[in-house]
C-alpha cells in the first residue's frame, strides 16, 4: 500500500513538472497572473442555511464516464465525512471547472468566478490525488507549509532541485488548533523535488516517520475541513463531525455500492 501511495505522489510531481500553460506554486497550486500570489484567508465557500457547504462544479469534455465515476467517488467521501457537497453548477458565478491540462493543480479557496482544477489523465485520476486538489479548492494549503512546521520537520534545501525551493516556503496559516499531521493527504513526501535521491523533508525528531500519502483523508484532514467550514453534522452519519477518527475508520471498512448518474 505504501509503495502505491509513494508512486502516486511521485507521478503527480513528475506530471506537474511538465506544466506549461499555468503558473504553479507550491507544487500544485495555481496562481493567477492578475493577482498577488498570496494566501487568501477569506476565500471560502459559503455555508447555506441547512448547514451544508455547496460547491458547484462542471466537467470539461476531457473526462470519460470512467474518469467521472472516479472523481464522483472522491467527492462522495466529502459528502460522507463532512458537510461539503459538490453539486452540478446551474448558474452560479463561482464554480470549479474540472479539466485535464498539464499536471494536477488547483487554486487555493474560492476565487469568486470560474476556477480551473486540473486532473491530468491518467496520472492524476487517483482518489487521493483528487481529494487533495479538492482540499486546495476548499482553501487548505500543504501541511508542510504550516506556520508551526519547523517543530516537526526539517527542510533540506541542499537536496532540492534548484528552482524548486519556493515549494517549501513556510506560510502564515490558521492551524485551527489542530496538531501537525504527518499522515495528512496534504503533506509532501520525503523525496519531493529531490535531486540525487536525497530526502528534502525530514520528520523531527524521528526521520523514519512516514509522510506524504495520497491514499485518502487522514482523521485530522477530516477535522480540518469540518472546522474550516463550520460543519456541525456530517451528512451520512448525522453525528458530530469532530468524531473524525471514528468516522474515517467506519468508512474505510464499509463497502458501498453506488449508482452515480453521470452528467
GUBA-833425 format. One record per residue (C-alpha): residue number from 1; x, y, z. Coordinates in nm, 4 decimals, m for minus. Example, Ala and Ser with C-alpha at 12.3 -4.5 7.8 and 13.67 -1.06 7.14 Angstrom:
BEGIN
PT   n        X        Y        Z
PT   1   1.2300  m0.4500   0.7800
PT   2   1.3670  m0.1060   0.7140
This chain:
BEGIN
PT   n        X        Y        Z
PT   1   0.0000   0.0000   0.0000
PT   2   0.2785   0.2454   0.0891
PT   3   0.4544   0.1595  m0.2371
PT   4   0.1406   0.2504  m0.4345
PT   5   0.0951   0.5712  m0.2408
PT   6   0.4550   0.6852  m0.2931
PT   7   0.4419   0.6023  m0.6630
PT   8   0.1206   0.8022  m0.6956
PT   9   0.2776   1.1039  m0.5240
PT  10   0.5878   1.0816  m0.7447
PT  11   0.3684   1.0559  m1.0539
PT  12   0.1857   1.3752  m0.9574
PT  13   0.5108   1.5662  m0.9076
PT  14   0.6529   1.4415  m1.2380
PT  15   0.3327   1.5300  m1.4216
PT  16   0.3369   1.8791  m1.2729
PT  17   0.6916   1.9407  m1.3939
PT  18   0.5519   1.9446  m1.7463
PT  19   0.3059   2.2270  m1.6754
PT  20   0.3407   2.4973  m1.9390
PT  21   0.0190   2.6980  m1.9573
PT  22  m0.0381   2.7781  m1.5905
PT  23   0.1782   2.9318  m1.3180
PT  24   0.2153   2.6681  m1.0465
PT  25   0.3430   2.7436  m0.6974
PT  26   0.3980   2.5033  m0.4058
PT  27   0.3918   2.2056  m0.6422
PT  28   0.0259   2.2076  m0.7410
PT  29  m0.1276   2.5460  m0.6523
PT  30  m0.2460   2.7566  m0.9457
PT  31  m0.1585   3.1253  m0.9215
PT  32  m0.3352   3.3856  m1.1302
PT  33  m0.1119   3.6279  m1.3185
PT  34  m0.3583   3.9078  m1.2376
PT  35  m0.3277   3.8980  m0.8589
PT  36  m0.0587   3.8576  m0.5954
PT  37   0.0444   3.5007  m0.5150
PT  38  m0.0532   3.5049  m0.1503
PT  39  m0.2853   3.3110   0.0773
PT  40  m0.6459   3.4341   0.0764
PT  41  m0.7856   3.3977   0.4269
PT  42  m1.1445   3.4811   0.3300
PT  43  m1.1819   3.2849   0.0067
PT  44  m1.4035   3.0127   0.1459
PT  45  m1.7245   2.8670   0.0078
PT  46  m2.0427   2.9876   0.1762
PT  47  m2.2297   2.7711   0.4247
PT  48  m2.6017   2.7568   0.3498
PT  49  m2.8871   2.7799   0.5982
PT  50  m2.9153   2.3995   0.6125
PT  51  m2.5583   2.3765   0.7442
PT  52  m2.4083   2.2370   0.4253
PT  53  m2.1446   2.3946   0.2039
PT  54  m2.2426   2.3546  m0.1606
PT  55  m1.9571   2.3739  m0.4108
PT  56  m2.0744   2.3970  m0.7748
PT  57  m1.8684   2.2296  m1.0450
PT  58  m1.8759   2.1287  m1.4092
PT  59  m1.6801   1.8730  m1.6101
PT  60  m1.4973   1.9690  m1.9255
PT  61  m1.5317   1.7307  m2.2172
PT  62  m1.1885   1.5857  m2.1313
PT  63  m1.3226   1.3181  m1.8978
PT  64  m1.4667   0.9793  m1.9896
PT  65  m1.7508   0.8219  m1.7940
PT  66  m1.4955   0.6056  m1.6120
PT  67  m1.2939   0.9149  m1.5125
PT  68  m1.6074   1.0920  m1.3907
PT  69  m1.7088   0.7977  m1.1749
PT  70  m1.3653   0.8066  m1.0090
PT  71  m1.3972   1.1796  m0.9436
PT  72  m1.7505   1.1380  m0.8095
PT  73  m1.6217   0.8693  m0.5742
PT  74  m1.3737   1.1177  m0.4253
PT  75  m1.6485   1.3786  m0.3950
PT  76  m1.8674   1.1232  m0.2185
PT  77  m1.6030   1.0901   0.0550
PT  78  m1.6549   1.4598   0.1281
PT  79  m2.0315   1.4111   0.1458
PT  80  m1.9887   1.1179   0.3853
PT  81  m1.7333   1.2724   0.6198
PT  82  m1.8066   1.6460   0.6079
PT  83  m2.0803   1.8986   0.5336
PT  84  m1.9227   1.9690   0.1925
PT  85  m2.1419   1.8757  m0.1017
PT  86  m2.0172   1.9109  m0.4579
PT  87  m2.3109   1.9888  m0.6862
PT  88  m2.3501   2.0341  m1.0603
PT  89  m2.3470   2.4032  m1.1476
PT  90  m2.6667   2.5695  m1.2622
PT  91  m2.5994   2.9439  m1.2937
PT  92  m2.3582   3.0172  m1.0076
PT  93  m2.0890   3.2752  m1.0810
PT  94  m1.8311   3.0995  m0.8634
PT  95  m1.7665   2.7375  m0.9544
PT  96  m1.4989   2.4788  m1.0274
PT  97  m1.4322   2.3594  m1.3797
PT  98  m1.2688   2.0170  m1.3773
PT  99  m1.0221   1.9976  m1.6649
PT 100  m0.7366   1.7766  m1.7843
PT 101  m0.4465   2.0105  m1.8541
PT 102  m0.0761   1.9684  m1.7780
PT 103  m0.0498   1.8368  m1.4234
PT 104  m0.2622   1.8134  m1.1095
PT 105  m0.3323   2.1594  m0.9670
PT 106  m0.5910   2.3908  m0.8158
PT 107  m0.6351   2.7408  m0.6799
PT 108  m0.6497   2.7704  m0.3017
PT 109  m1.0020   2.8583  m0.1948
PT 110  m1.2930   3.0177  m0.3764
PT 111  m1.1892   3.2753  m0.6366
PT 112  m1.5391   3.4190  m0.6919
PT 113  m1.5544   3.3159  m1.0564
PT 114  m1.4844   3.0118  m1.2716
PT 115  m1.1711   2.8419  m1.1430
PT 116  m0.9891   2.5559  m1.3065
PT 117  m0.8939   2.2383  m1.1243
PT 118  m0.6722   2.0196  m1.3392
PT 119  m0.6627   1.6409  m1.3133
PT 120  m0.4426   1.5318  m1.5987
PT 121  m0.5437   1.1951  m1.7413
PT 122  m0.4286   0.9378  m1.6433
PT 123  m0.1680   1.0443  m1.3853
PT 124  m0.3992   1.2473  m1.1609
PT 125  m0.7035   1.0176  m1.1685
PT 126  m0.6461   0.8615  m0.8262
PT 127  m0.8973   0.9116  m0.5463
PT 128  m0.6421   1.0509  m0.3002
PT 129  m0.4985   1.2917  m0.5567
PT 130  m0.8477   1.4150  m0.6446
PT 131  m0.9301   1.4645  m0.2760
PT 132  m0.6006   1.6537  m0.2314
PT 133  m0.6744   1.9003  m0.5116
PT 134  m1.0325   1.9499  m0.3915
PT 135  m0.8950   2.0344  m0.0453
PT 136  m0.6919   2.3107  m0.2089
PT 137  m1.0091   2.4383  m0.3774
PT 138  m1.1751   2.4485  m0.0341
PT 139  m0.8972   2.6724   0.0993
PT 140  m0.6414   2.4368   0.2544
PT 141  m0.2672   2.4572   0.1910
PT 142   0.0029   2.1926   0.2141
PT 143   0.0694   2.0586   0.5624
PT 144   0.4455   2.1221   0.5490
PT 145   0.3714   2.4905   0.4754
PT 146   0.2163   2.5357   0.8215
PT 147   0.3451   2.8208   1.0346
PT 148   0.4495   2.5735   1.3068
PT 149   0.6176   2.3213   1.0765
PT 150   0.9737   2.3857   1.1997
PT 151   0.8954   2.1992   1.5197
PT 152   0.8015   1.8875   1.3244
PT 153   1.0029   1.8724   1.0016
PT 154   1.3395   1.9857   0.8732
PT 155   1.3591   2.1163   0.5149
PT 156   1.6827   2.0032   0.3488
PT 157   1.7366   2.2792   0.0941
PT 158   2.0629   2.1275  m0.0251
PT 159   1.8721   1.8272  m0.1639
PT 160   1.6047   2.0237  m0.3534
PT 161   1.6221   2.0556  m0.7315
PT 162   1.7400   2.4139  m0.7993
PT 163   1.4497   2.6419  m0.8817
PT 164   1.2012   2.4485  m0.6672
PT 165   1.2916   2.5917  m0.3274
PT 166   0.9774   2.8096  m0.3334
PT 167   0.7668   2.4938  m0.2981
PT 168   0.8925   2.4580   0.0603
PT 169   0.8235   2.8113   0.1863
PT 170   0.6621   2.8352   0.5295
PT 171   0.3383   3.0349   0.5321
PT 172   0.1199   3.2230   0.7767
PT 173  m0.1568   2.9719   0.8366
PT 174  m0.4617   2.9297   1.0540
PT 175  m0.3957   2.5875   1.2033
PT 176  m0.7361   2.5841   1.3746
PT 177  m0.5944   2.4339   1.6921
PT 178  m0.5097   2.1056   1.5202
PT 179  m0.1837   1.9160   1.5726
PT 180   0.0712   1.8783   1.2938
PT 181  m0.0271   1.5813   1.0786
PT 182   0.2474   1.3684   0.9222
PT 183  m0.0264   1.1460   0.7776
PT 184  m0.2158   1.4265   0.6031
PT 185  m0.3144   1.3843   0.2411
PT 186  m0.1835   1.7421   0.2062
PT 187   0.1736   1.6580   0.3136
PT 188   0.4645   1.6274   0.0689
PT 189   0.6663   1.3070   0.0676
PT 190   1.0224   1.2826   0.1981
PT 191   1.1701   1.2959  m0.1517
PT 192   0.9506   1.5561  m0.3199
PT 193   1.1532   1.7652  m0.5692
PT 194   1.4681   1.5738  m0.4755
PT 195   1.7934   1.5958  m0.6666
PT 196   2.0131   1.2893  m0.6477
PT 197   1.7671   1.0854  m0.4427
PT 198   1.8275   1.2513  m0.1057
PT 199   1.5380   1.3464   0.1253
PT 200   1.4029   1.7005   0.1024
PT 201   1.1846   1.6776   0.4144
PT 202   1.2959   1.5052   0.7331
PT 203   1.0488   1.4454   1.0185
PT 204   1.1604   1.5538   1.3666
PT 205   1.2675   1.4063   1.5955
PT 206   1.2373   1.0666   1.4206
PT 207   1.3324   1.0811   1.0499
PT 208   1.1861   0.7320   0.9989
PT 209   0.8276   0.8580   1.0323
PT 210   0.6276   0.8086   0.7112
PT 211   0.4986   1.1233   0.5405
PT 212   0.3344   1.2059   0.2098
PT 213   0.0480   0.9657   0.1408
PT 214  m0.2192   1.0001  m0.1287
PT 215  m0.4327   0.7075  m0.0165
PT 216  m0.7137   0.9139   0.1343
PT 217  m0.8090   1.1535   0.4140
PT 218  m0.6386   1.1261   0.7495
PT 219  m0.8648   1.1768   1.0529
PT 220  m0.7097   1.5216   1.1019
PT 221  m0.7750   1.6133   0.7376
PT 222  m1.1435   1.5498   0.8009
PT 223  m1.1333   1.7501   1.1232
PT 224  m0.9679   2.0477   0.9495
PT 225  m1.2210   2.0518   0.6654
PT 226  m1.5051   2.0454   0.9158
PT 227  m1.3579   2.3139   1.1414
PT 228  m1.2741   2.5411   0.8483
PT 229  m1.6279   2.5202   0.7125
PT 230  m1.8138   2.5224   1.0435
PT 231  m1.9585   2.1764   0.9853
PT 232  m2.1730   2.0616   1.2766
PT 233  m2.3216   1.7371   1.1484
PT 234  m2.1760   1.5047   0.8894
PT 235  m2.4192   1.4270   0.6109
PT 236  m2.4358   1.0487   0.6094
PT 237  m2.3878   0.9544   0.9727
PT 238  m2.5643   1.2556   1.1297
PT 239  m2.3101   1.2641   1.4115
PT 240  m2.0749   1.5251   1.5477
PT 241  m1.8114   1.5860   1.2794
PT 242  m1.5395   1.6221   1.5411
PT 243  m1.5514   1.2444   1.5908
PT 244  m1.3468   1.2227   1.2723
PT 245  m1.1287   0.9267   1.3682
PT 246  m1.4276   0.7017   1.4342
PT 247  m1.5991   0.8111   1.1127
PT 248  m1.2928   0.7537   0.8935
PT 249  m1.2451   0.4028   1.0314
PT 250  m1.6116   0.3208   0.9645
PT 251  m1.5960   0.4467   0.6080
PT 252  m1.2696   0.2739   0.5195
PT 253  m1.4155  m0.0636   0.6085
PT 254  m1.7605  m0.0030   0.4645
PT 255  m1.8438  m0.1374   0.1186
PT 256  m2.0785   0.0930  m0.0698
PT 257  m2.2442   0.0008  m0.3990
PT 258  m2.3305   0.3286  m0.5658
PT 259  m2.5116   0.4056  m0.8891
PT 260  m2.3972   0.7501  m0.9961
PT 261  m2.5759   0.9481  m1.2639
PT 262  m2.3180   1.0974  m1.4960
PT 263  m2.3878   1.4373  m1.6483
